[in-house]
Amino acid sequence: MQTVVVQIKNDRAFSLLENLEALNVIKLLKRTPFSQSGGGLNAPPDRAARLSEIRSITKDIHVDLTNFHFNRDEANNFDN
């Protein structure tokens, strides 16, 4: 037996999996609700804590972009 984690995009697809479970083809182990705020299997539980961690890591990194100009044509020039 193999265990596979999948992300279901809509309820009809989940209904298909439930039907397969009823036929004893698969076994649904756990249903994790999807959060529109960026939740998921590996998402940190608290956005504020994650942002605080990022800020603590990058607090001493300073980049001066005063005279920086983005040249889109140069960025899209893949031939050189």
C-alpha positions in Angstrom: 0.0 0.0 0.0 1.2 3.5 -0.8 0.3 6.8 0.9 -0.2 9.8 -1.4 -1.0 13.4 -0.5 -3.1 15.3 -3.1 -4.6 18.8 -3.2 -8.2 18.8 -4.4 -9.3 21.9 -6.3 -13.1 21.5 -6.0 -15.8 19.6 -4.2 -16.7 17.5 -7.2 -13.2 16.1 -7.4 -13.4 15.3 -3.7 -16.7 13.6 -4.3 -15.0 11.4 -6.8 -12.5 10.3 -4.1 -15.3 9.6 -1.7 -16.9 7.4 -4.3 -13.6 5.5 -4.8 -13.4 5.1 -1.0 -16.9 3.6 -1.1 -15.8 1.1 -3.7 -12.8 0.1 -1.4 -10.3 1.4 -4.0 -8.8 4.0 -1.7 -8.9 5.1 1.9 -9.2 8.8 2.8 -7.1 9.3 5.9 -7.5 12.9 6.6 -9.3 15.9 5.1 -7.6 19.3 5.8 -9.7 22.3 4.9 -8.1 24.8 2.6 -7.5 28.4 3.8 -7.6 31.2 1.3 -5.1 33.2 3.5 -2.2 31.0 2.4 -2.9 27.9 4.5 -1.9 24.5 3.3 0.0 21.4 4.4 3.3 23.1 5.0 2.2 26.6 5.8 3.2 28.2 9.1 0.2 28.5 11.4 0.7 32.2 12.2 1.4 34.8 9.5 2.6 37.4 12.0 5.1 35.0 13.5 6.4 34.1 10.0 6.8 37.8 9.1 8.6 38.5 12.4 11.0 35.7 11.7 11.8 37.1 8.2 12.3 40.6 9.6 14.7 39.3 12.3 16.8 37.5 9.7 16.9 40.5 7.2 17.1 43.4 9.7 20.8 44.0 9.0 20.6 43.7 5.2 20.5 47.1 3.5 20.4 47.5 -0.2 20.7 51.0 -1.8 18.6 51.2 -4.9 18.7 55.0 -5.2 20.1 55.1 -8.8 18.7 51.7 -10.0 16.7 51.7 -13.2 15.1 48.4 -14.4 15.6 47.9 -18.1 12.8 45.6 -19.2 14.3 45.2 -22.7 17.7 44.2 -21.3 16.0 41.8 -18.9 14.1 40.1 -21.7 17.2 39.8 -23.9 18.0 36.1 -23.5 20.2 35.8 -26.6 23.3 37.4 -25.0 
